[in-house]
């Protein structure tokens, strides 16, 4: 199973939010590229980046920080936050980003998602951020009436490469992942699922590893890495070094022990 460190960008800094609340952010570093290099040096084979300003603005905002991260590391990167048109997606791919994470437009513009999945096969991931089982949009500031599982099924049919599922109530809280919701989602779709939100310990990671046969192939870890509740090297030893071998060889990424 992939263990994917999260780097959340707010005003150019690396931060973590509590339950998605922008007013409850904690700055962990003023140099996100250095943070990215730190995680790669410790063995990360993939990084998860979120442009929090972009998620609110509806367009990429922290482009400078994203470009610096892309130049600083040689592992694949997935990025979300404010990607609501083709130009923004293409802009990130031009920087060498491997996956674009679409959220709001999955609810509001499914036809555009289908077009992007067709144009960029295996590079479009859908981020489903759920609050009490319903999908939140626009930087988690709005909650729709769309059920998370319902949206996942629709996005699979449109060609999405994977689903990132985040339980907002658990995000940044270190209270453990929502295993029940992940099982329900895994029963509904066959594309890979990446779990996010609430992971606080190796015990949580092992509980997610038990869901790997059902399709939960990765886990994003944020606050627990920054607080030291989880040490990345230990996490990689506990549940696996990731799936770097799945990346096409012509992209030139390196494998880390």
C-alpha positions in Angstrom: 0.0 0.0 0.0 1.2 3.5 -0.8 1.9 5.8 2.1 1.6 9.3 0.6 2.8 12.4 2.6 0.5 15.4 2.3 1.7 18.9 1.7 -1.1 21.5 2.0 -0.2 24.9 0.6 -1.7 28.1 2.1 -0.2 31.5 1.2 3.0 29.7 0.0 3.5 27.9 3.3 3.1 24.2 4.3 0.2 24.0 6.7 -2.4 21.6 8.2 -6.0 22.5 8.7 -8.3 21.1 11.4 -11.5 19.6 9.9 -10.9 21.7 6.8 -11.3 25.0 8.7 -9.1 27.7 7.2 -9.2 29.7 10.4 -7.7 26.7 12.3 -4.5 26.3 10.3 -1.0 25.5 11.7 2.1 26.4 9.7 4.7 23.7 9.7 7.1 25.2 7.2 7.6 28.3 5.1 9.5 26.2 2.4 7.2 23.5 1.0 10.0 22.3 -1.4 12.2 21.5 1.5 9.4 19.6 3.1 8.9 17.6 -0.1 12.6 16.7 -0.2 12.5 15.6 3.4 9.7 13.1 2.7 11.4 11.8 -0.4 14.7 11.4 1.5 12.8 9.3 4.1 11.5 7.0 1.4 8.2 8.6 0.0 7.5 7.3 -3.5 4.6 9.7 -4.1 3.5 13.1 -2.8 0.0 14.6 -2.3 -0.2 18.4 -2.7 -3.3 20.5 -2.1 -3.5 24.2 -3.1 -5.8 25.4 -0.3 -5.9 29.0 -1.7 -6.7 27.5 -5.1 -9.6 25.5 -3.7 -11.3 28.6 -2.4 -10.4 30.8 -5.4 -11.3 28.2 -8.0 -8.0 28.5 -9.8 -4.4 27.6 -9.1 -2.9 30.1 -6.7 0.3 28.6 -5.3 1.9 27.9 -8.7 5.3 29.0 -7.5 5.4 26.6 -4.6 4.1 23.8 -6.8 6.7 24.4 -9.4 9.4 24.5 -6.7 8.3 21.1 -5.4 8.1 19.6 -8.8 11.7 20.7 -9.5 12.9 19.6 -6.1 11.9 15.9 -6.2 11.9 13.1 -8.7 8.9 11.1 -7.4 5.4 11.4 -8.9 3.1 14.1 -7.6 -0.6 14.4 -7.4 -2.1 17.9 -7.0 -5.6 19.2 -6.2 -7.3 22.5 -5.3 -9.0 24.8 -7.7 -8.7 22.7 -10.8 -11.9 23.6 -12.5 -10.9 24.0 -16.2 -8.7 22.3 -18.8 -6.1 25.1 -18.8 -5.4 24.6 -15.1 -5.0 20.9 -15.5 -2.7 21.2 -18.5 -0.7 23.9 -16.7 0.2 21.4 -13.9 1.0 18.6 -16.4 3.4 20.9 -18.1 5.3 21.2 -14.8 5.7 17.4 -14.7 2.8 16.7 -12.3 1.7 13.1 -12.7 -2.0 13.3 -11.5 -4.6 16.1 -11.3 -7.2 15.8 -8.6 -10.6 17.1 -9.5 -13.2 17.8 -6.8 -15.8 20.6 -7.3 -16.2 20.0 -11.0 -16.9 16.3 -10.5 -20.2 17.5 -8.9 -20.8 20.6 -11.0 -19.4 19.7 -14.5 -19.2 15.9 -15.0 -19.1 16.4 -18.7 -15.8 18.3 -18.4 -14.5 15.5 -16.1 -15.3 12.9 -18.8 -13.5 15.0 -21.4 -10.4 15.4 -19.2 -10.4 11.6 -18.4 -10.4 10.9 -22.2 -7.7 13.4 -23.0 -5.4 12.5 -20.0 -6.0 8.8 -19.4 -4.9 7.4 -16.0 -4.0 10.9 -14.9 -7.3 12.2 -13.5 -8.1 11.4 -9.9 -11.3 12.4 -8.3 -11.2 13.8 -4.8 -14.3 13.1 -2.9 -14.4 15.1 0.3 -17.4 13.9 2.5 -19.2 15.5 5.4 -21.7 13.1 6.9 -21.6 11.1 3.7 -22.3 14.0 1.4 -19.9 15.6 -0.9 -18.4 19.0 0.0 -17.2 21.4 -2.7 -15.4 24.7 -3.2 -12.6 24.1 -0.6 -15.0 22.3 1.7 -17.0 25.6 2.2 -20.2 24.1 0.7 -21.9 20.8 1.1 -23.9 19.3 -1.7 -26.8 16.8 -1.6 -24.7 14.3 -3.6 -23.8 11.1 -1.8 -20.1 10.2 -1.8 -20.7 6.7 -3.0 -23.1 7.9 -5.8 -20.4 10.3 -7.1 -17.7 7.6 -7.0 -19.8 5.3 -9.1 -20.5 8.1 -11.6 -16.8 9.1 -11.8 -15.7 5.5 -12.4 -18.1 5.3 -15.3 -16.6 8.6 -16.7 -13.1 7.1 -16.7 -11.4 8.3 -13.5 -8.2 6.6 -12.6 -8.8 6.5 -8.8 -10.8 8.1 -6.0 -9.3 9.9 -3.0 -11.8 9.7 -0.2 -11.5 12.2 2.7 -13.7 12.3 5.7 -13.8 16.0 6.6 -14.8 15.5 10.2 -11.7 13.4 10.8 -9.2 15.4 8.7 -6.4 16.9 10.8 -7.9 15.5 14.0 -5.8 12.3 14.5 -8.9 10.4 15.4 -8.5 7.5 12.9 -9.8 6.9 9.4 -13.5 6.2 8.6 -13.2 2.5 7.9 -16.9 1.9 7.5 -17.2 4.6 4.8 -14.2 3.2 3.0 -15.6 -0.3 3.0 -18.9 1.0 1.6 -17.1 2.9 -1.1 -14.9 -0.1 -2.0 -18.0 -2.3 -2.4 -19.4 0.1 -4.9 -16.5 0.7 -7.2 -13.5 -1.2 -8.7 -11.0 1.5 -9.4 -8.3 2.2 -6.7 -9.3 4.1 -3.5 -6.8 6.3 -1.6 -7.9 6.9 2.0 -7.4 10.3 3.7 -8.3 11.9 6.9 -7.7 11.1 10.6 -4.7 8.8 10.3 -2.8 9.0 13.6 -0.8 5.9 14.2 0.7 2.7 12.8 -2.4 0.9 14.1 -4.5 3.1 11.8 -2.3 2.2 8.9 -2.5 -1.5 9.6 -6.3 -1.2 9.8 -6.3 0.3 6.3 -3.9 -2.3 5.0 -6.6 -4.9 5.8 -8.7 -3.1 3.2 -6.1 -3.3 0.5 -7.7 -6.5 -1.0 -10.9 -4.6 -1.3 -9.3 -1.9 -3.4 -7.9 0.6 -0.8 -4.4 0.9 -2.4 -3.0 4.0 -0.7 -3.3 6.3 2.3 -2.5 10.0 2.6 -0.9 11.0 5.9 -0.7 14.6 6.9 -0.7 16.0 10.5 0.6 12.7 12.0 3.8 13.0 10.0 4.3 16.6 11.0 3.7 16.0 14.7 5.9 12.8 14.8 3.0 10.6 15.7 3.9 8.5 12.7 7.5 8.2 11.4 7.5 7.8 7.6 10.3 5.2 7.5 8.4 3.1 10.1 5.2 3.5 8.2 6.8 2.3 5.0 8.3 -0.7 6.7 4.9 -1.5 8.3 2.6 -1.4 5.3 4.9 -1.4 2.2 7.2 0.8 0.2 4.5 2.0 -2.3 3.8 1.2 -5.9 6.5 3.1 -7.7 6.8 0.2 -10.2 3.4 1.1 -11.6 4.7 4.4 -13.0 5.7 4.2 -16.7 9.5 3.8 -16.9 9.9 6.6 -19.4 9.1 9.2 -16.7 12.4 8.6 -15.0 11.4 8.4 -11.4 13.7 6.8 -8.8 13.0 4.0 -6.4 13.8 4.6 -2.7 14.5 1.9 -0.1 
